[in-house]
């Protein structure tokens, strides 16, 4: 879990939230600061469990992708937006734990990248960051449909510019790539 948190934190600076256009644009770096605590200390707000591979949570199911095609899903993990579980056989797979952490950050499945509904994506996509910001009540991103995902705290410093909520996510072209 610590490795997945470190991978998320390494995504800091990959995207900017840009308000306005041209010379009047104001750019905010999107940074992650995820920490991992050992259970039982009363600090954790989210949790991770490792369950047997044959758990009901991991039964094969069929979903419809963005193009309307049915695809078979063999879950390696599951999240309710607050806590997540991974198969015992996948517990050291950072890609799986990072994907499930993404749900706790307000991200839905996408057709590619880390949040792809089937295993295999390793890159964070702008759409995912837009969802996380929207989940945090910044911008116009779609909120995660997971019922338990919720904003725990929000701190604002300074005064937001006009049209702050209409900002857009842009990838920072100078960012050094770091996949999950």
Secondary structure, 3 states (H helix, E strand, C coil): CHHHHHHHHCCCCCEEEEECCHHHCEEEECCCCCCCCCCCCCCCCCEEEEECCCCHHHCCEEEECCCCCEEEECCCEEECCCEEEEEHHHCCCHHHHHHHHHHHCCCCCECCCCCECCCCCCCCCHHHHHHHHHHCCCCCCCCCCCCCCCCCCCCCCCCCCCCHHHCEEEECCCCCCCCC
